[in-house]
Amino acid sequence: ILRMGNWVLSANVTLGPWIHVGSQVRHFATGSVGDTIEGRAQVVANYAHKGHKFVELDVLVLANGAKPLARIRHTAIYLPRQVAEAA
């Protein structure tokens, strides 16, 4: 379930090296064998701190398009300071 946050980020942004900073996960239910699992996300914050560029995502993980399984607050550095300085 937690990997859904990484998948949403990498599927929607052209990434070079990036760093997973943290995730807060709230579980609501369990999925079943055969369920189709999907993640719906929106960017809730995008900011710079100490030269790094951060993004925070709010990810809702659903089974079969309807049953909420989890909500993830996912934080990542999508452009590390060192990469930006080298460009």
KALINNOR-V978128 format. One record per residue. N is the residue number from 0. RES is the residue in three letters. SS is DSSP state (H for helix, E for strand, C for the rest). PSI is psi as a letter, one per 30 degrees, with the letter a starting at -180 (none if undefined). BURIAL is + if it has 9 or more other ideal C-beta (glycine too) atoms within 8 Angstrom, else -. Layout:
n = {N;N}
res = {RES;RES}
ss = {SS;SS}
psi = {PSI;PSI}
burial = {BURIAL;BURIAL}
//
This chain:
n = {0;1;2;3;4;5;6;7;8;9;10;11;12;13;14;15;16;17;18;19;20;21;22;23;24;25;26;27;28;29;30;31;32;33;34;35;36;37;38;39;40;41;42;43;44;45;46;47;48;49;50;51;52;53;54;55;56;57;58;59;60;61;62;63;64;65;66;67;68;69;70;71;72;73;74;75;76;77;78;79;80;81;82;83;84;85;86}
res = {ILE;LEU;ARG;MET;GLY;ASN;TRP;VAL;LEU;SER;ALA;ASN;VAL;THR;LEU;GLY;PRO;TRP;ILE;HIS;VAL;GLY;SER;GLN;VAL;ARG;HIS;PHE;ALA;THR;GLY;SER;VAL;GLY;ASP;THR;ILE;GLU;GLY;ARG;ALA;GLN;VAL;VAL;ALA;ASN;TYR;ALA;HIS;LYS;GLY;HIS;LYS;PHE;VAL;GLU;LEU;ASP;VAL;LEU;VAL;LEU;ALA;ASN;GLY;ALA;LYS;PRO;LEU;ALA;ARG;ILE;ARG;HIS;THR;ALA;ILE;TYR;LEU;PRO;ARG;GLN;VAL;ALA;GLU;ALA;ALA}
ss = {C;C;H;H;H;H;H;H;H;H;H;H;C;C;C;C;C;C;E;E;E;E;E;E;E;E;E;C;C;C;C;C;C;C;C;C;E;E;E;E;E;E;E;E;E;E;E;E;E;C;C;E;E;E;E;E;E;E;E;E;E;E;E;C;C;C;E;E;E;E;E;E;E;E;E;E;E;E;E;C;H;H;H;H;H;H;C}
psi = {e;e;f;e;e;e;e;e;e;f;f;f;k;j;k;b;k;l;k;j;e;l;k;k;k;j;k;e;l;k;l;l;k;f;k;k;k;l;k;k;l;k;k;f;k;j;l;k;k;h;f;k;k;l;k;k;k;j;k;k;k;k;k;h;g;e;j;k;e;l;k;k;j;k;k;l;j;f;j;k;e;e;e;e;e;f;none}
burial = {+;-;-;+;+;+;+;+;+;-;-;-;-;-;-;-;-;+;-;+;-;-;+;-;+;-;-;-;-;-;-;-;-;-;+;-;+;-;+;-;+;-;-;-;-;-;-;-;-;-;-;+;+;+;+;+;+;+;+;+;+;+;+;-;-;-;+;+;+;+;+;+;+;+;+;+;+;+;+;+;-;-;+;+;-;-;-}
//
